[in-house]
Amino acid sequence: MTAQLALGTYRCRAIPEAAVRAAASGAQWVDIALNYATGQAQTLLAPALAAHPWLNVCTKTGYFTAATGTDAVNDGVLNQDQAAAGHSLAPDYVRWQTGRNREQLGRDRLDLVLLHNPERAHPGDRPDLHYAIRDAFAVLEEEVAAGYGVATWAGLEEEAFTVGELLALAAEAAGGQHHMAAVQLPVSLVMMTPIVQALHGRGPLPAAVDAGLRVMASAPLHGGELPGMVDQELADLIRPGLTPAQACVLAVASCPGVTNVLLAASGAPHWKEAADAVAQPSLTAAKLRKITGVLASP
């Protein structure tokens, strides 16, 4: 099945309007983080969530703004050196931030909380990184009503951790049955490794499918750069009649294992264009192999 669109707010210029538009179109998820929109993103999103209580929100803990770091120091959950780093998986901080997320979003219950680029902690030291993830997961087991997981940019591709290792750490944190429910990672026609691996039954996506995890594909247009890199000839190879942007979105939405494609569409035309793309039948595995083969050719 073709994956569903979800609103990604990292590069979204008008979060309240975009969230209302996404909800009206039938989108079920909004992805956000404390540090987006210079620390204002969650507060900006709150009215749309109040107006659409069925809308699920995926938030994060890890990165924070300087102002939040100061608040965390004043509340005794970080020291000055930790705050200066701008990122933390420390259990006290994760607990404190999860509570702040609830407050800013206006929700007593958080649908999904992801550790935000956990590879930023203890770079190059897998054992210490895994201990830190496990300890953060232990807090999320207590704090999150629905589920938690990891949002990563490079951690899976660089093998700082695997999906299997994350699941094992979650089980260890929970002492058995855990509530790890999702992974988020970049998937696009630039960052094709997850697609290529999935087509061969390897990598994070098949592992996530086997575990029943939600997979959120971030940066499907590679920060808006891809439509300018894909010509109409390649778009027609993907699916005749689609624009380059639509073709790129459909390729990601067709990738085996992807359940949601995060799109930071501030304007109605861009959202409709993407929605029309994912309404198309999925690309076959054979077509995806052909596309990735063409793009991988020198």
C-alpha positions in Angstrom: 0.0 0.0 0.0 1.1 3.6 -0.6 2.1 5.3 2.6 0.0 8.2 4.0 1.0 11.8 4.1 1.8 13.4 7.5 2.6 17.0 8.2 6.3 17.5 9.0 6.9 20.9 10.6 10.7 21.2 10.5 10.7 23.5 7.5 7.1 24.5 7.7 6.6 28.3 7.6 3.0 28.5 8.8 2.4 25.6 11.3 -1.1 26.5 12.5 -2.5 26.9 9.0 -0.7 23.9 7.6 -2.0 21.7 10.5 -5.6 22.7 9.9 -5.1 22.0 6.2 -3.6 18.6 6.8 -6.3 17.7 9.2 -9.0 18.7 6.7 -7.4 16.6 4.0 -7.6 13.5 6.2 -4.0 13.4 7.5 -3.7 11.6 10.8 -0.3 12.7 12.1 1.7 15.9 12.7 5.4 15.6 13.4 6.9 18.3 15.6 9.8 19.0 18.0 10.6 21.4 20.8 13.4 23.1 18.9 11.4 23.8 15.7 10.4 27.3 14.8 13.0 28.7 17.3 11.3 26.9 20.1 7.7 28.1 19.3 6.5 25.2 17.2 4.6 23.2 19.8 2.8 26.3 21.2 1.9 27.3 17.6 0.5 23.8 17.0 -1.6 23.6 20.2 -4.7 25.4 18.9 -5.0 23.2 15.8 -4.7 20.1 18.1 -7.4 21.4 20.4 -9.7 22.0 17.4 -8.9 18.5 15.9 -8.6 16.2 19.0 -8.4 13.1 16.8 -5.2 14.4 15.2 -2.2 12.4 16.3 1.0 14.2 17.3 4.6 12.9 17.2 6.9 15.0 19.2 10.5 14.6 20.3 13.1 15.0 23.1 16.8 15.5 22.6 17.5 18.8 21.0 16.6 22.1 22.7 17.0 25.8 22.2 19.3 28.0 24.4 16.2 29.3 26.2 15.0 25.8 27.0 18.5 24.9 28.2 18.4 27.8 30.6 15.0 26.7 31.9 16.3 23.1 32.4 19.3 24.4 34.3 17.1 26.6 36.5 14.9 23.5 37.2 17.9 21.4 38.1 17.6 18.8 35.3 20.8 19.9 33.4 24.0 21.4 34.4 25.6 24.3 32.5 27.9 22.1 30.4 25.0 19.8 29.4 22.8 22.8 28.5 25.6 24.3 26.4 25.6 21.1 24.3 22.0 21.8 23.1 21.2 18.1 23.2 20.6 15.6 26.0 19.3 12.1 26.6 19.8 12.4 30.4 16.9 10.7 32.1 16.0 13.7 34.2 16.0 15.9 31.2 13.9 13.5 29.1 11.3 13.3 31.9 11.2 17.1 32.3 11.0 17.6 28.5 8.2 15.1 28.1 6.2 17.0 30.6 6.9 20.3 28.9 5.8 18.8 25.6 2.5 17.9 27.1 2.1 21.4 28.5 3.0 23.2 25.2 0.9 20.9 23.0 -2.1 21.1 25.4 -2.3 17.3 25.6 -2.4 15.1 28.7 -1.5 12.1 26.6 1.2 12.1 24.0 0.7 9.8 21.0 4.4 9.3 20.2 7.6 10.7 21.6 10.9 10.1 19.7 14.5 10.5 20.8 15.7 13.2 18.5 18.9 12.2 16.7 20.2 10.1 19.6 23.4 9.5 17.7 24.4 13.0 18.7 25.1 11.6 22.2 28.3 9.7 22.7 29.4 9.8 19.0 31.7 6.9 18.1 31.0 5.1 21.4 28.3 2.5 20.7 28.2 1.0 24.2 27.7 4.3 26.0 25.2 5.5 23.3 23.2 2.3 23.8 23.2 2.7 27.6 22.0 6.3 27.2 19.2 5.2 24.8 18.1 2.4 27.1 18.0 4.8 30.1 16.0 7.3 28.1 13.6 4.6 26.9 13.1 3.6 30.5 11.8 7.1 31.2 9.5 7.1 28.2 8.1 3.8 29.3 6.8 5.6 32.3 5.9 8.9 30.7 4.3 8.1 27.4 0.8 6.7 27.2 0.9 5.4 23.7 4.4 4.8 22.3 7.9 6.0 21.7 10.8 5.5 19.4 13.7 7.2 17.6 14.0 10.0 15.0 17.4 9.8 13.4 19.2 11.4 10.6 22.3 9.2 10.3 22.2 6.8 13.2 20.7 3.8 11.2 22.7 4.4 8.1 26.0 4.8 10.0 25.0 1.8 12.2 25.3 3.7 15.5 22.3 1.3 16.2 20.1 -1.0 14.3 16.3 -1.4 14.6 17.0 -4.8 16.3 19.3 -3.2 18.8 16.7 -0.5 19.6 14.0 -3.1 20.2 16.3 -5.0 22.5 17.1 -1.8 24.4 13.4 -1.1 24.7 12.7 -4.6 26.1 15.6 -4.2 28.5 14.3 -0.7 29.6 10.8 -2.1 30.1 11.8 -5.3 31.7 9.9 -7.3 29.1 7.0 -6.0 27.0 7.8 -2.6 25.7 6.1 0.4 24.0 8.6 1.2 21.3 6.3 2.0 18.3 8.1 3.9 15.6 11.2 5.0 13.8 11.7 8.1 11.8 14.6 8.4 9.2 15.3 10.2 5.9 14.1 8.4 2.8 14.3 10.0 -0.6 15.8 9.7 -4.1 18.9 11.3 -2.7 19.1 9.2 0.5 18.2 6.0 -1.2 20.0 3.5 1.0 16.9 2.5 2.9 15.0 2.0 -0.3 17.7 -0.1 -1.9 18.1 -2.2 1.2 14.4 -2.7 1.6 14.1 -4.0 -2.0 16.6 -6.7 -1.0 14.9 -7.5 2.3 17.6 -5.8 4.3 18.1 -2.8 6.5 15.9 -0.8 8.9 12.6 -0.9 7.0 12.0 -4.7 6.8 13.2 -4.9 10.4 10.6 -2.3 11.4 7.9 -4.0 9.5 8.7 -7.3 11.2 8.3 -5.6 14.6 5.1 -3.8 13.6 6.7 -0.4 13.9 5.4 2.8 12.3 8.0 4.1 9.9 8.0 7.9 9.2 10.0 8.9 6.2 11.5 12.4 6.7 12.9 14.8 4.0 11.2 13.0 1.1 12.1 16.1 -1.1 15.6 16.4 0.5 14.8 19.8 2.0 13.0 21.0 -1.2 16.1 20.4 -3.4 14.9 17.3 -5.2 12.2 18.7 -7.5 15.0 20.9 -9.0 17.3 17.9 -9.5 14.7 15.6 -11.1 13.8 16.3 -14.7 10.6 15.5 -16.4 12.1 12.5 -18.2 12.9 10.9 -14.8 9.5 11.9 -13.5 7.8 10.2 -16.4 9.9 7.1 -15.8 8.6 7.0 -12.2 5.0 7.6 -13.3 3.9 9.3 -16.5 1.9 12.5 -15.9 3.4 13.4 -12.5 5.4 16.5 -11.8 9.0 15.9 -10.6 7.9 16.7 -7.0 5.0 14.3 -7.2 7.2 11.6 -8.6 9.7 12.0 -5.8 6.9 11.8 -3.2 5.3 8.7 -4.8 8.7 6.9 -4.9 9.1 7.3 -1.1 5.5 6.5 -0.4 5.9 3.3 -2.4 8.9 2.1 -0.5 8.2 -1.2 1.3 7.8 -0.5 5.0 7.2 3.2 4.9 3.8 4.1 6.6 4.0 7.9 6.6 5.7 10.5 4.5 6.5 13.7 6.3 5.8 16.7 4.1 6.4 20.3 5.2 3.9 21.9 2.9 3.0 25.3 4.0 0.9 26.1 1.0 -2.4 24.5 -0.1 -1.2 23.8 -3.7 1.9 21.9 -2.6 -0.1 19.8 -0.1 -2.7 19.0 -2.8 0.0 18.1 -5.3 1.5 15.6 -2.8 -1.9 14.3 -1.8 -2.7 13.6 -5.4 0.6 11.7 -5.8 0.1 9.4 -2.8 -3.4 8.7 -4.1 -1.8 7.0 -7.1 -1.2 3.2 -7.0 2.1 2.3 -5.5 5.1 1.7 -7.6 6.1 -1.9 -8.0 9.3 -3.3 -6.5 10.5 -3.8 -10.1 9.9 -0.1 -10.9 11.7 1.0 -7.7 14.7 -1.1 -8.6 14.8 0.4 -12.1 14.6 4.0 -10.6 17.3 3.4 -8.0 19.4 1.7 -10.6 19.2 4.7 -13.0 20.0 7.1 -10.2 22.9 5.0 -8.9 24.5 4.9 -12.4 27.6 7.1 -12.9 
